[in-house]
Amino acid sequence: MSVRALWIISHEKGEHLSLRFARRFATVEHRAKILAGSSYTAVPEDNTVLQLLLTELGLSDPDKPFVALRDDCLYRQRSPALELRLDSPGKGMLWPVLAISHGPITLACLPLVDAPAEPRPALASLLSVSQGLTLLAGLQTFLLGSGSKSDTEVLASRLAMLPSVLLQVCPLGTPLDVPLPGAPSTPTVPTHAENQKQPAWKTGLHRGRAAVNVALIETVRSMQYGNRSRQDLWDVYGTVTCKCEVEGVLPNVMVTLTLPPNGSPLQDILVHPCVTSLDSSILSASSVDNFDGSAFSGPYKFPFSPPLEPFRLCSYTSQVPVPPILGSYQLREEETQLRVSVTLKLHESVKNSFEYCEAHLPFFNRDQFGVVDVKVSSGQLDVSKEKNLLVWGLGQKFPKSREVTMEGKISFSGPTPGPTDPLCTELTAYIKLYFKVPDMTLSGCSVDQHSVQVYSSSKQRIITSRELQSKEYFIWNSTGSAPVSSGQMML
């Protein structure tokens, strides 16, 4: 996403409206001309844009509550993405001009739209609109702070800093980040004695207690069919993300991952380029090859020189013997109603403490819910008639038996709602599970707080966490047909 032009207008009470800042980016405008072709509309002079913008926002001529160009009933409704119609020999229009007003200033920009002008694309499909509004909101916070009022001299000083700030956060018209609230640190671009260069989007160094945060997240996917002729599938994908917040030069760090004695070796390991050295045996285990049990089983040591932004240190896959929740789903049609039978069992190796756990039963291609006579052994059942969806909230714990059931009948009435899903026609149906288990991983992989080594003279606070969460976790109706893959699930 890039910005063709940026304007800042001041409209203090009792003062004349004025253009306080304007910036155009020639390289972005050149790209806009190439993309638009014959439909290209050049950005006019700043005074022309100012008048059109003030008219569109209703800030000019307050004694004229009705302006035909703006208020005619045939004209489209106003939104943060404005349309400025040019009254020039070639005419044309500028769209989308993004504008936000707060306190004494209005900020506006014209983002580059990488899409055909006709038919006009939907705003929701344009990433440049949301990113442009984010840039304007960040500049607004920088100029005004957290409040809506700002001292005139302070605002003037911030506007004077804006050219150098834009060089950092929006070089050549491409936003990299938003500025920090308030004035940037001095100097605006700090220098380091070491070889790591402060990036252009950083307006200041970290202030506060130094910390290294390491988060291990494992995602489990599953396809369960409840049929011996079809093989159930599941896989585990893990990521380790790091964030180092220190003042000054970042130190070298080493993170160690460990497995339990009977744990399966990690496979398909990918590492961030900042990792300085690594045993080649760590990278040799692949899920594509036949597993022979001779792969490296840890501990896995990752020494690295961290970048200044949060980053993914490594990712991996793991083979586990069973999925965390085993399910059985039977859906049978009996005359005008469906009989539903569900059993979910939490495996004994999984920690019985969820942040959340829900089972969603969609009934697409059916009429609206009529009578729902369904009972659950644990949790709470909610009926979403608009989405033709049963939501079974299992709460934060399974019962002591680690097994829950759902039994009952469902009838339907009324017209068939949309949208339709070809995977849910006739008896083809599924349950989709959503859950998160804090402080555990399915593979047993962990990163201990004391295993994180920071090579620095200053003391760092070490924070580690791990969690298991579901993604694409399906339990298919065992009495119907279901999509089956004979190969391995690919992430």
Disulfide bonds with the S-S distance in Angstrom:
none
